[in-house]
């Protein structure tokens, strides 16, 4: 099994799929059931991509993680 994580550069998920040709996308379960992600589910099902929702982790801030990584990378 081959896995690659790709940083989000913009909100265009289909553009990311065209570039990386992934077959699974992971997102926090706080998005599950939203109109936006329901639409993504429909669009990605057409190209064979599954969307997996990861459980919310109390006390973990994705914003803080992103900022820390950017700081470490000097951005």
N, C-alpha and C positions, 0 to 999 in steps of 0.2 A: 504494500500500500504506500502511495506517495502522497504527501501532504505539503502544502505551502500556505503560509499566511501572508496576506498582502495588505499593506496599510491602505486605509481609505483616503483617497486623494480628492474625491468628490462624491456626490450622492447618486451618481448615475451607475446603478448596479449592473445594468445590461452592458454598459461600456466596459466595466470591469470583467464581466463574463466573456465578452468578445476578445479581450486581451489575454485572459488567463485560462479560459475554458474549464472552469471548475465544475464539479458536479454536486457539491454541497455548499451551502452558505450558512454560517452560524450567526445568530443574533440573540440579544437578550430577550427573555420571555415577557418583559414589560411591553414589547412591541406586538406581541401576539394578539390577534383580533382587531388590530387597528386597520383602518381603511387602506392606508399606504402599504402595509405588509400583506394584506389580503391580495391587493393588486399584484405585488411582487410574486406571491405564491402562484397566482394564475399565469403570469408571464413566464416565470421560470419553469413551471411544470411543462410548458410547451417545448422547452429545450432540454428537458430531462434533469433539471437541477432541483434538488430537495432543499428545503429551508428547515434547519434544525434550530429550535429555540432552547437556549441555555437558561437554567434557573437563575433568578436574581440572587446576587450574593450580597447580603447585608454588610455594610461597612466597606465595600469596595467601590471606589469611584473611577469609572472609566475616564472621566475628564482628568482626574488627578494622575492616573497612570499615563495618559497621553502626554500631559504636561511634563511629567518626570522624564519620560523617554525623550521628548524633544529637548529638554535641558541637558540630558546626558549626551545627546548627539550634537549639541551646540547649535540648536536651531531656535 
